[in-house]
Amino acid sequence: MKRGGYCAWHKGWAEDVALAVVIEQGSGPGGSAYACLPCARPLTQRHDAPEMLKQAVAEMEARAQQPGQAS
């Protein structure tokens, strides 16, 4: 399933985004940040990259390879 959204890294709309960061706080609401495929790829190379991000990037890469899909 392809879904568009706001990429917090390049600060703009993207055709496909994945949850990249979950922001937890001691009090008050937490938050989250989404990244598009080009912005998310380098995040997976960090030593602290969560497995869920690596899986999401793999899924976005697979969708990008499908005919008629934007990368």
MODELLER restraints for C-alpha pairs under 7 A, 6 or more apart:
rsr = mdl.restraints
at = mdl.atoms
rsr.add(forms.Gaussian(group=physical.xy_distance, feature=features.Distance(at['CA:2:A'], at['CA:16:A']), mean=5.95, stdev=0.5))
rsr.add(forms.Gaussian(group=physical.xy_distance, feature=features.Distance(at['CA:3:A'], at['CA:15:A']), mean=6.31, stdev=0.5))
rsr.add(forms.Gaussian(group=physical.xy_distance, feature=features.Distance(at['CA:3:A'], at['CA:16:A']), mean=4.98, stdev=0.5))
rsr.add(forms.Gaussian(group=physical.xy_distance, feature=features.Distance(at['CA:3:A'], at['CA:17:A']), mean=6.66, stdev=0.5))
rsr.add(forms.Gaussian(group=physical.xy_distance, feature=features.Distance(at['CA:4:A'], at['CA:14:A']), mean=5.54, stdev=0.5))
rsr.add(forms.Gaussian(group=physical.xy_distance, feature=features.Distance(at['CA:4:A'], at['CA:15:A']), mean=4.14, stdev=0.5))
rsr.add(forms.Gaussian(group=physical.xy_distance, feature=features.Distance(at['CA:4:A'], at['CA:16:A']), mean=4.50, stdev=0.5))
rsr.add(forms.Gaussian(group=physical.xy_distance, feature=features.Distance(at['CA:4:A'], at['CA:17:A']), mean=5.99, stdev=0.5))
rsr.add(forms.Gaussian(group=physical.xy_distance, feature=features.Distance(at['CA:5:A'], at['CA:13:A']), mean=5.62, stdev=0.5))
rsr.add(forms.Gaussian(group=physical.xy_distance, feature=features.Distance(at['CA:5:A'], at['CA:14:A']), mean=5.58, stdev=0.5))
rsr.add(forms.Gaussian(group=physical.xy_distance, feature=features.Distance(at['CA:5:A'], at['CA:15:A']), mean=6.61, stdev=0.5))
rsr.add(forms.Gaussian(group=physical.xy_distance, feature=features.Distance(at['CA:5:A'], at['CA:16:A']), mean=6.61, stdev=0.5))
rsr.add(forms.Gaussian(group=physical.xy_distance, feature=features.Distance(at['CA:5:A'], at['CA:17:A']), mean=5.94, stdev=0.5))
rsr.add(forms.Gaussian(group=physical.xy_distance, feature=features.Distance(at['CA:6:A'], at['CA:12:A']), mean=5.52, stdev=0.5))
rsr.add(forms.Gaussian(group=physical.xy_distance, feature=features.Distance(at['CA:6:A'], at['CA:13:A']), mean=4.58, stdev=0.5))
rsr.add(forms.Gaussian(group=physical.xy_distance, feature=features.Distance(at['CA:6:A'], at['CA:14:A']), mean=6.10, stdev=0.5))
rsr.add(forms.Gaussian(group=physical.xy_distance, feature=features.Distance(at['CA:6:A'], at['CA:34:A']), mean=6.73, stdev=0.5))
rsr.add(forms.Gaussian(group=physical.xy_distance, feature=features.Distance(at['CA:7:A'], at['CA:13:A']), mean=6.07, stdev=0.5))
rsr.add(forms.Gaussian(group=physical.xy_distance, feature=features.Distance(at['CA:7:A'], at['CA:14:A']), mean=6.35, stdev=0.5))
rsr.add(forms.Gaussian(group=physical.xy_distance, feature=features.Distance(at['CA:7:A'], at['CA:17:A']), mean=6.72, stdev=0.5))
rsr.add(forms.Gaussian(group=physical.xy_distance, feature=features.Distance(at['CA:7:A'], at['CA:34:A']), mean=5.35, stdev=0.5))
rsr.add(forms.Gaussian(group=physical.xy_distance, feature=features.Distance(at['CA:7:A'], at['CA:35:A']), mean=4.46, stdev=0.5))
rsr.add(forms.Gaussian(group=physical.xy_distance, feature=features.Distance(at['CA:7:A'], at['CA:36:A']), mean=5.58, stdev=0.5))
rsr.add(forms.Gaussian(group=physical.xy_distance, feature=features.Distance(at['CA:8:A'], at['CA:33:A']), mean=5.93, stdev=0.5))
rsr.add(forms.Gaussian(group=physical.xy_distance, feature=features.Distance(at['CA:8:A'], at['CA:34:A']), mean=5.83, stdev=0.5))
rsr.add(forms.Gaussian(group=physical.xy_distance, feature=features.Distance(at['CA:8:A'], at['CA:35:A']), mean=5.94, stdev=0.5))
rsr.add(forms.Gaussian(group=physical.xy_distance, feature=features.Distance(at['CA:9:A'], at['CA:35:A']), mean=6.25, stdev=0.5))
rsr.add(forms.Gaussian(group=physical.xy_distance, feature=features.Distance(at['CA:9:A'], at['CA:39:A']), mean=6.39, stdev=0.5))
rsr.add(forms.Gaussian(group=physical.xy_distance, feature=features.Distance(at['CA:14:A'], at['CA:36:A']), mean=6.00, stdev=0.5))
rsr.add(forms.Gaussian(group=physical.xy_distance, feature=features.Distance(at['CA:15:A'], at['CA:70:A']), mean=6.97, stdev=0.5))
rsr.add(forms.Gaussian(group=physical.xy_distance, feature=features.Distance(at['CA:16:A'], at['CA:36:A']), mean=5.89, stdev=0.5))
rsr.add(forms.Gaussian(group=physical.xy_distance, feature=features.Distance(at['CA:17:A'], at['CA:34:A']), mean=5.97, stdev=0.5))
rsr.add(forms.Gaussian(group=physical.xy_distance, feature=features.Distance(at['CA:17:A'], at['CA:35:A']), mean=5.21, stdev=0.5))
rsr.add(forms.Gaussian(group=physical.xy_distance, feature=features.Distance(at['CA:17:A'], at['CA:36:A']), mean=4.33, stdev=0.5))
rsr.add(forms.Gaussian(group=physical.xy_distance, feature=features.Distance(at['CA:17:A'], at['CA:37:A']), mean=6.65, stdev=0.5))
rsr.add(forms.Gaussian(group=physical.xy_distance, feature=features.Distance(at['CA:18:A'], at['CA:34:A']), mean=5.28, stdev=0.5))
rsr.add(forms.Gaussian(group=physical.xy_distance, feature=features.Distance(at['CA:18:A'], at['CA:35:A']), mean=5.52, stdev=0.5))
rsr.add(forms.Gaussian(group=physical.xy_distance, feature=features.Distance(at['CA:18:A'], at['CA:36:A']), mean=6.45, stdev=0.5))
rsr.add(forms.Gaussian(group=physical.xy_distance, feature=features.Distance(at['CA:18:A'], at['CA:56:A']), mean=6.02, stdev=0.5))
rsr.add(forms.Gaussian(group=physical.xy_distance, feature=features.Distance(at['CA:19:A'], at['CA:33:A']), mean=6.09, stdev=0.5))
rsr.add(forms.Gaussian(group=physical.xy_distance, feature=features.Distance(at['CA:19:A'], at['CA:34:A']), mean=4.42, stdev=0.5))
rsr.add(forms.Gaussian(group=physical.xy_distance, feature=features.Distance(at['CA:19:A'], at['CA:35:A']), mean=6.52, stdev=0.5))
rsr.add(forms.Gaussian(group=physical.xy_distance, feature=features.Distance(at['CA:19:A'], at['CA:53:A']), mean=6.88, stdev=0.5))
rsr.add(forms.Gaussian(group=physical.xy_distance, feature=features.Distance(at['CA:20:A'], at['CA:33:A']), mean=5.82, stdev=0.5))
rsr.add(forms.Gaussian(group=physical.xy_distance, feature=features.Distance(at['CA:20:A'], at['CA:34:A']), mean=5.14, stdev=0.5))
rsr.add(forms.Gaussian(group=physical.xy_distance, feature=features.Distance(at['CA:20:A'], at['CA:35:A']), mean=5.90, stdev=0.5))
rsr.add(forms.Gaussian(group=physical.xy_distance, feature=features.Distance(at['CA:20:A'], at['CA:53:A']), mean=5.66, stdev=0.5))
rsr.add(forms.Gaussian(group=physical.xy_distance, feature=features.Distance(at['CA:21:A'], at['CA:32:A']), mean=5.51, stdev=0.5))
rsr.add(forms.Gaussian(group=physical.xy_distance, feature=features.Distance(at['CA:21:A'], at['CA:33:A']), mean=5.18, stdev=0.5))
rsr.add(forms.Gaussian(group=physical.xy_distance, feature=features.Distance(at['CA:21:A'], at['CA:34:A']), mean=6.93, stdev=0.5))
rsr.add(forms.Gaussian(group=physical.xy_distance, feature=features.Distance(at['CA:22:A'], at['CA:31:A']), mean=6.02, stdev=0.5))
rsr.add(forms.Gaussian(group=physical.xy_distance, feature=features.Distance(at['CA:22:A'], at['CA:32:A']), mean=4.47, stdev=0.5))
rsr.add(forms.Gaussian(group=physical.xy_distance, feature=features.Distance(at['CA:22:A'], at['CA:33:A']), mean=6.68, stdev=0.5))
rsr.add(forms.Gaussian(group=physical.xy_distance, feature=features.Distance(at['CA:23:A'], at['CA:30:A']), mean=5.32, stdev=0.5))
rsr.add(forms.Gaussian(group=physical.xy_distance, feature=features.Distance(at['CA:23:A'], at['CA:31:A']), mean=4.80, stdev=0.5))
rsr.add(forms.Gaussian(group=physical.xy_distance, feature=features.Distance(at['CA:23:A'], at['CA:32:A']), mean=5.50, stdev=0.5))
rsr.add(forms.Gaussian(group=physical.xy_distance, feature=features.Distance(at['CA:24:A'], at['CA:30:A']), mean=4.74, stdev=0.5))
rsr.add(forms.Gaussian(group=physical.xy_distance, feature=features.Distance(at['CA:24:A'], at['CA:31:A']), mean=6.71, stdev=0.5))
rsr.add(forms.Gaussian(group=physical.xy_distance, feature=features.Distance(at['CA:37:A'], at['CA:57:A']), mean=6.47, stdev=0.5))
rsr.add(forms.Gaussian(group=physical.xy_distance, feature=features.Distance(at['CA:37:A'], at['CA:60:A']), mean=6.53, stdev=0.5))
rsr.add(forms.Gaussian(group=physical.xy_distance, feature=features.Distance(at['CA:40:A'], at['CA:57:A']), mean=6.74, stdev=0.5))
rsr.add(forms.Gaussian(group=physical.xy_distance, feature=features.Distance(at['CA:41:A'], at['CA:57:A']), mean=6.68, stdev=0.5))
rsr.add(forms.Gaussian(group=physical.xy_distance, feature=features.Distance(at['CA:43:A'], at['CA:49:A']), mean=6.52, stdev=0.5))
rsr.add(forms.Gaussian(group=physical.xy_distance, feature=features.Distance(at['CA:44:A'], at['CA:53:A']), mean=6.73, stdev=0.5))
rsr.add(forms.Gaussian(group=physical.xy_distance, feature=features.Distance(at['CA:44:A'], at['CA:54:A']), mean=5.69, stdev=0.5))
rsr.add(forms.Gaussian(group=physical.xy_distance, feature=features.Distance(at['CA:63:A'], at['CA:69:A']), mean=6.84, stdev=0.5))
rsr.add(forms.Gaussian(group=physical.xy_distance, feature=features.Distance(at['CA:64:A'], at['CA:70:A']), mean=5.96, stdev=0.5))
rsr.add(forms.Gaussian(group=physical.xy_distance, feature=features.Distance(at['CA:64:A'], at['CA:71:A']), mean=4.77, stdev=0.5))
